[in-house]
Amino acid sequence: MSNELPIVEIDLTPEYKSNLRSLAKRYRNIRSDTQVIIE
């Protein structure tokens, strides 16, 4: 059994990007906070 983590690719939907843009106006660190989860 290999110890390598499987590669998972996440496609961001236009709705997610739009919501993130509007949330970023109120929560300045939301992009950096969610980037950890996405990567």
N, CA, C and O atoms as a MOPAC input file, in Angstrom:
PM7 MOZYME 1SCF
protein

 N      0.84900 1    -1.19100 1     0.00000 1
 C      0.00000 1     0.00000 1     0.00000 1
 C      0.88600 1     1.24200 1     0.00000 1
 O      1.85300 1     1.32400 1     0.75800 1
 N      0.56000 1     2.18200 1    -0.83200 1
 C      1.35200 1     3.39900 1    -0.97700 1
 C      0.94400 1     4.43000 1     0.07800 1
 O     -0.21900 1     4.50900 1     0.47400 1
 N      1.91500 1     5.20600 1     0.51700 1
 C      1.65000 1     6.25800 1     1.50500 1
 C      1.29300 1     7.58800 1     0.85100 1
 O      1.06100 1     8.57800 1     1.54500 1
 N      1.24800 1     7.62000 1    -0.47100 1
 C      0.94000 1     8.86200 1    -1.17200 1
 C     -0.54500 1     9.19400 1    -1.03900 1
 O     -1.40300 1     8.31200 1    -1.06600 1
 N     -0.81900 1    10.46700 1    -0.89700 1
 C     -2.20700 1    10.91200 1    -0.82000 1
 C     -2.79800 1    10.95200 1    -2.22500 1
 O     -2.10100 1    11.32600 1    -3.16800 1
 N     -4.04200 1    10.58300 1    -2.38500 1
 C     -4.66200 1    10.65800 1    -3.71300 1
 C     -4.83300 1    12.12000 1    -4.13100 1
 O     -5.06000 1    12.99500 1    -3.29600 1
 N     -4.72100 1    12.36000 1    -5.41200 1
 C     -4.88400 1    13.71500 1    -5.93600 1
 C     -6.37300 1    13.97500 1    -6.12900 1
 O     -7.07100 1    13.21600 1    -6.80200 1
 N     -6.84000 1    15.04900 1    -5.53300 1
 C     -8.24500 1    15.43500 1    -5.64300 1
 C     -8.28900 1    16.79400 1    -6.31500 1
 O     -7.60900 1    17.73000 1    -5.89400 1
 N     -9.08600 1    16.89200 1    -7.35100 1
 C     -9.21800 1    18.16000 1    -8.06000 1
 C    -10.58200 1    18.75800 1    -7.75600 1
 O    -11.60300 1    18.07600 1    -7.85100 1
 N    -10.59600 1    20.02200 1    -7.39200 1
 C    -11.84200 1    20.70800 1    -7.05600 1
 C    -12.06100 1    21.82700 1    -8.06700 1
 O    -11.21700 1    22.71000 1    -8.22100 1
 N    -13.19000 1    21.78400 1    -8.74700 1
 C    -13.56500 1    22.84900 1    -9.67200 1
 C    -14.50000 1    23.80500 1    -8.94200 1
 O    -15.51200 1    23.39300 1    -8.37700 1
 N    -14.15100 1    25.06800 1    -8.96300 1
 C    -14.98300 1    26.06600 1    -8.29900 1
 C    -16.07900 1    26.52600 1    -9.25300 1
 O    -15.80700 1    26.89500 1   -10.39600 1
 N    -17.29800 1    26.50000 1    -8.78000 1
 C    -18.42600 1    26.91700 1    -9.61200 1
 C    -18.50100 1    28.43900 1    -9.66500 1
 O    -18.00700 1    29.12200 1    -8.76800 1
 N    -19.11700 1    28.96400 1   -10.71300 1
 C    -19.30800 1    30.41800 1   -10.77700 1
 C    -20.08300 1    30.95100 1    -9.57000 1
 O    -19.82500 1    32.05700 1    -9.09600 1
 N    -21.03800 1    30.14900 1    -9.07600 1
 C    -21.80800 1    30.57000 1    -7.89900 1
 C    -20.90000 1    30.71000 1    -6.68000 1
 O    -21.02000 1    31.67000 1    -5.91900 1
 N    -19.99200 1    29.75100 1    -6.49500 1
 C    -19.05700 1    29.80700 1    -5.36900 1
 C    -18.17400 1    31.04800 1    -5.48600 1
 O    -17.97000 1    31.76500 1    -4.50600 1
 N    -17.65600 1    31.29600 1    -6.67600 1
 C    -16.78300 1    32.45800 1    -6.87600 1
 C    -17.52600 1    33.75700 1    -6.60400 1
 O    -16.97500 1    34.68400 1    -6.01100 1
 N    -18.77600 1    33.82000 1    -7.04000 1
 C    -19.58900 1    35.01100 1    -6.80500 1
 C    -19.85600 1    35.20900 1    -5.31700 1
 O    -19.74800 1    36.31900 1    -4.79800 1
 N    -20.20600 1    34.12100 1    -4.64200 1
 C    -20.45100 1    34.20800 1    -3.20000 1
 C    -19.18200 1    34.59300 1    -2.45300 1
 O    -19.22600 1    35.38000 1    -1.50800 1
 N    -18.06000 1    34.04200 1    -2.87300 1
 C    -16.79100 1    34.36100 1    -2.23100 1
 C    -16.45600 1    35.84200 1    -2.40300 1
 O    -15.95900 1    36.48800 1    -1.48000 1
 N    -16.72900 1    36.36200 1    -3.58000 1
 C    -16.46000 1    37.77700 1    -3.85300 1
 C    -17.28400 1    38.67200 1    -2.93300 1
 O    -16.76600 1    39.64000 1    -2.37800 1
 N    -18.56200 1    38.35100 1    -2.77200 1
 C    -19.40500 1    39.19100 1    -1.91200 1
 C    -19.04700 1    39.01300 1    -0.43800 1
 O    -19.09200 1    39.97700 1     0.32700 1
 N    -18.69400 1    37.80300 1    -0.03300 1
 C    -18.28800 1    37.58500 1     1.35800 1
 C    -16.95700 1    38.26600 1     1.66600 1
 O    -16.72800 1    38.69900 1     2.79500 1
 N    -16.08500 1    38.36100 1     0.67200 1
 C    -14.77500 1    38.97600 1     0.88300 1
 C    -14.90200 1    40.45700 1     1.23900 1
 O    -14.00300 1    41.02800 1     1.85600 1
 N    -16.00300 1    41.06700 1     0.85700 1
 C    -16.21000 1    42.47200 1     1.21000 1
 C    -16.40200 1    42.63300 1     2.71700 1
 O    -15.99200 1    43.63600 1     3.30000 1
 N    -17.03000 1    41.63600 1     3.34000 1
 C    -17.26900 1    41.69300 1     4.78900 1
 C    -16.17200 1    41.00800 1     5.59100 1
 O    -15.79400 1    41.46700 1     6.66900 1
 N    -15.66900 1    39.91100 1     5.05300 1
 C    -14.67000 1    39.11400 1     5.77200 1
 C    -13.37800 1    39.10700 1     4.96600 1
 O    -13.22400 1    38.31900 1     4.03400 1
 N    -12.46300 1    39.98000 1     5.32700 1
 C    -11.25100 1    40.19800 1     4.53800 1
 C    -10.35700 1    38.97000 1     4.40300 1
 O     -9.64000 1    38.84600 1     3.41000 1
 N    -10.38200 1    38.06700 1     5.36600 1
 C     -9.48400 1    36.90800 1     5.33500 1
 C    -10.13500 1    35.65500 1     4.76200 1
 O     -9.53900 1    34.57900 1     4.82100 1
 N    -11.32600 1    35.76400 1     4.21500 1
 C    -12.03000 1    34.55600 1     3.78200 1
 C    -11.29800 1    33.83700 1     2.64900 1
 O    -11.32200 1    32.60800 1     2.58700 1
 N    -10.65600 1    34.57400 1     1.76200 1
 C     -9.93500 1    33.91300 1     0.66400 1
 C     -8.78400 1    33.06900 1     1.18800 1
 O     -8.61700 1    31.92300 1     0.77200 1
 N     -8.00200 1    33.61400 1     2.08100 1
 C     -6.87600 1    32.84200 1     2.62200 1
 C     -7.36700 1    31.70400 1     3.51100 1
 O     -6.73200 1    30.65100 1     3.57100 1
 N     -8.48200 1    31.90200 1     4.19800 1
 C     -9.03300 1    30.84200 1     5.04900 1
 C     -9.55500 1    29.66900 1     4.22000 1
 O     -9.34900 1    28.51300 1     4.58800 1
 N    -10.22400 1    29.95400 1     3.11300 1
 C    -10.76700 1    28.87600 1     2.28900 1
 C     -9.71900 1    28.27100 1     1.36600 1
 O     -9.88400 1    27.13400 1     0.92400 1
 N     -8.66400 1    28.98200 1     1.06800 1
 C     -7.61600 1    28.46400 1     0.18400 1
 C     -6.99400 1    27.19500 1     0.75400 1
 O     -6.65900 1    26.28300 1    -0.00200 1
 N     -6.83800 1    27.12300 1     2.05500 1
 C     -6.26000 1    25.94600 1     2.70700 1
 C     -7.12400 1    24.71900 1     2.43800 1
 O     -6.60100 1    23.62800 1     2.20800 1
 N     -8.42800 1    24.88900 1     2.46600 1
 C     -9.34700 1    23.77700 1     2.23300 1
 C     -9.32400 1    23.35200 1     0.77100 1
 O     -9.36200 1    22.16000 1     0.46200 1
 N     -9.26200 1    24.31900 1    -0.11700 1
 C     -9.30200 1    24.03400 1    -1.55000 1
 C     -8.03500 1    23.33200 1    -2.01700 1
 O     -8.09600 1    22.44700 1    -2.87100 1
 N     -6.90800 1    23.71200 1    -1.47600 1
 C     -5.64900 1    23.08700 1    -1.89000 1
 C     -5.56000 1    21.75700 1    -1.28300 1
 O     -4.57800 1    21.04600 1    -1.49500 1

